[in-house]
Amino acid sequence: MESAYKLAQEITNGRRLTRDDDISVLKEAPAEELYRGADLIRKNLCGNHIDLCAIINGRSGRCSEDCRFCAQSRHHRTGIDEYGFLDSSTLVSDCGYHAEKGIDRYSIVTAGRTLSGSDLDAACSAYKEMHEKYGDRIELCASHGLLGRDAFIMLKECGVSTYHENIETSRRYFPHICTTHSFDDKIRGIREAHEAGLRVCSGGILGMGETEDDRIDMAFTLAEEHVESIPLNALIPIKGTALEMMKPPSETMILRAAAYFRYINPLAHIRLAGGRSLMADSGKAAFRAGVNATITGDMLTTSGNNIAEDRAMLTEMGFDIKPAEL
């Protein structure tokens, strides 16, 4: 049997894995060999830049969907702050702050099945102002649930370059996580965002009870949909949600999953997202296991990583990051 590192060399030379391939070599590989191969793919095909993004919770709580992990679902009782769509001045100011910090991308994220009517108009107005003020310094992303084709076009026209639409898990396991919308709804959103000329950021959450094969299946789905950025969250069980009693995933599981995603999606940004606090040194080892992007700052309902600390860590590791403004 070939080694995982030899497979990594083949991938850097142009090979691409498909569902028809026997990937037992990855599942059986010693951890350090697997990570070393993933890091080789990252270095050779993606370079040494770490892509930093930041998000703001633009509308919180009261979501109609029943995603079992989510603190913002009205099906759960988590005690989070609930508020309507933030005013434009708050959003634009926050975007400017992150532009000065050397963040590559900035996104408004809203709770709810979708964004429509006056809230969609307000979001587009904010994105347009952000793009006019900071478009040469920071890229704009958006995360507003299950939008339609016209809304994607609106976002594109007001300066948004990337749309976020997590598939969360594998097609097989998705009904165990959400019943108020379908896996196909997610895939439709990814395809329509691409058709509108937007890049797509789509990943999921590790440790919700899925199997290793589910995580690999999710990686193949994202590869087949040509997703450009893949955020990997590690579940932090939140009291009041349906998954509050789940045991958080181990660091080894997170690292192996990140490596699998790099082998299967060799050109994508593999992005550490929520749950970095479950790993030693803010997930430092993941940046040697195929990861080349991260969310920095606060997450939606859990605390994130300090921007200055992330910049210091990544610089010390020898990575390139966008300069902050003095």
N, C-alpha and C positions, 0 to 999 in steps of 0.2 A: 504494500500500500504506500502511495506517495505521502510525503509529510505535509503538514499544514504550511510550513515555510516554503516548500517547493511549489505548492499550489499558489501561494502569494506571489512568488516570482512569475509564475505563468500568468496571473492576473495583471501584473504590471506590464507584461509583454502583450496584453490584448485579450486574453481569455476572459470570458464572462460566464458566470455560473447561472444555470437554469434549474427549474424544478426537476428536470430529467437527470441531473447529475447526482451521483452518490456523494453526499457531503458528510459521510460518517467520519472522514478524516478530520473534519473540524470538530465534531462532537467528541471525538476520542483523543484529540491532541492534548498533550500536556499544556497547562495554562501558559507558561512562559513562551513556549513555541508558538502558540496561537496568537498571543499578543505581539510577539516580535514580527510575525508575518503581517498582521493587521497594520502595524506601524510602518512596515516597509511599503505596503500599498499606499498608505496615507502620504508618506514622504514622496514617493515617486510619482503619484498621480494627482495629488492635491497641493503639494508644496508645504511650506513651513508656517503659513499664516493661520492664526486662530481667529475665527469669525465670532465677534461678540455681538449679542443682541440684548435688548431690554424691552420689557413690556409694562403696560399700565392697565390696571383693571378699570376699563372705561364704563362698565355698567355691571353692578354686582347683585347676585342673588335672584330669587324668584323665578328660576329657570323651570320651564315646563317639562324638561326631559328628565328621565329617571336613571341617568348614568350612575352606577352603583358606587363609584369612587368619589363623586363630586360633592364638595361642600356647598355649592351654589344651587343645587337642585331643590325645588320646593317640596320634593318627596322626602327630604331629609330635614333634620332639626340640628343645626350645627352652631347657631348663634352668631354667624358671620354678619358683618355690616351689609345692609342692603341699601342700594341707591340707584337712581336713574342715571341716564347718560350724562357724563361729566361735561362741564362747560368748555367751550373751545379754548379760552385763555389758559385754563389749567393744562389741557392736553398739549397745546403749542409750547407753553413754557417748559413742560417736562421733556418734550422732545428736544428743545434747545439745550437743556441741561445735559442730556445724554450725548448730544452731538459734541459738546465741549469735552466730555469725558473720553472721547475716542471710541464710542460705540459704533459698530458698523451698521446696525439695523435697529429700528424702533417700531413697535407694534401696539396698537390699541386692541385689547381683547375684551369682548362683551359676553356676559352671560345671556343665555336664552337660545331658543331653537334657531332663530334667525335675527336679522336686523332689517327693519323696514320703516317706511313712512318718515316721520320727522326725525327719528333717531338715525336712520341711514343718511338723510340729508345733512344732519349735524356732523356725522362722521366724515362725510365727503368734504364738507366745508373745512373741517379741521385738517384733514389730510392735504387739501389744496393749499391752505396757509402754511402748513409745515413744509410742504414741497417748495413753495415759493421762498421761504426763509432759509431752509436748511438743506434743500435738495442736493446741493453740491457737497454736503458734508456727511449726510446720513441717509440710508435707504429706508423706505417706508414699507412696512408689512401690515397686514390686517388679519383679524381673527373674529369673525362675526357669525359663526354657525353655518347653517345650510342656506346659502344664498342661491339665487338664480342667475342666469346668463346676463341679464340686463344689469344687475347689481355689480357683477364682476367687471363689466365694461365701465360702469361708473367709477369704480375704484381705480381701475387702470387709468382712466382719463384725468383723475385728480392727483396722480402722482404715486400711487401704490405700485410696488413692483412685485410683491410676493404675497400669496394668500396662504393662511394656515388652516388646515383641515385634517386633524388627527383621525386616523382610522382606529386607534386605541389598541387593537389586538388583532388576532387572526379572524378570518371569515368564520371559521368553525366556532370560535369562542365568543364572538361578538354578542350573540343573543343572551349569553350569561351576564353580560355587562350592561346592556341597554336594550329596552324593548319599545321605546317611543320613536325611534327611527332605526333605519337598517344600515347594514354594511354597504349595500348598494347605493343608499343615499350619499354616503361618504365618497364612494368611488365616482358617482355622478358629479359631485362638487369638485373633486380633483380634476376631472376631465374638462368640465366647463370653465374652470379657472385657467387651465392651460389654453383652452380654445380662445379665451379672452386676451391672451398674451401675457398672463401672469406666471411667474415661477410659483412652485408649490412647496410648502413646508408641511410635512405630514409624518407623524410617527405614532407613538403610543405610550402606554404605561406598562412597566415591568413589575411582576409580582402580584397580579390580581387573581392568581389561581390557575393561570394558563400553564401549559407544558412548554418544554424546550422546543418541541416541534411547532407549537403555536407561534413562538417568537421567530423561528426561522421562516415559517409561512408568511408572517407579517413582513419580514424583510424582502421576501420574493415578491409579494404584492406591490410593495413600494417601488421595487426595481422595475417591475412590469409597467407601472404607471409613470416611470421616468421622473420620480420625485427628486427635486434638487436638494432639499434640506430635510433631515430626519431627526426630530427631537425625541430623545429617549428620557422619559420620566421614570423614576423608581417610586413605587407607591409608598406614600407616607399615610398610613391609616388615620383618618380623621374621625374623632368621636362624633357620633350622630349620623354618619353615613352607613350605607349597607355593608361596607367593607371594613368597618371600624375594628373588627376582631382579627383581621388578617395579620400575619407575621410579616414585617417588612422584609424585602428581598436582601440576600447577602451581597456583599461587595463582589464576591467571586461570580455570582450569577449576573450581576450588572456588567462586569468587565467582559465576561464571555459573550454576553448578548451584544455589547458594543462591537466586539471583534467580529462576530457573525455578520452584523449589519455592514461592516466595512468590507468584508470579503464579497458580500452579495451586492453591495451598492458602492463600488470602488470610487466613483467620481462624486458622490454626494457629500454635503456637509453632514457629518454625524455629530449631533448636537446634544451635549448634556443639558438636561432641563431640570425639572423638579426632582428633589430627592438626593441631591448631592451631599446633604448632611449625613446620609447613611454611610458615606464612604470616608475613608481616612484622608486627611489633608485635602478636603474639598474635592475629592475625585481626581487627585493628581495622577494616579496610576492610569486612569482612563485615557489621558492624553498621550500615553505610550501604548495604547491598545486600539488605536484606530480613530479615536475621537479628534475632530479638528474644529469644533465650534462649541459655544456654550451660551446659555442665557446667564446674564449676570445682573445683580441687583435683586429686588424682591420679586417673588413669584406672585400668583394670584391670591392664594389664601394661606401660603406658608412662607416662611422667611427664606430669602435667597442668600447669595454670596455677595460680599462687599466688593464693589467694582475695583477699588484701589488694591485690595488684597489679591483679587484675581489677576489684575495686571502685573503685580509684583511676582506672583507665582509663575505665571506664564513666561514672563521676561527672564526670570531666573532659570527656567527650563530651556531657554534658547529659542523660543518661538517668536515669530514676528506678530506684532499686534499694531493696530492703527494708533498713531500718536494722539495723545490727549492735547487739548489746547491749553497753553499756560495762561 
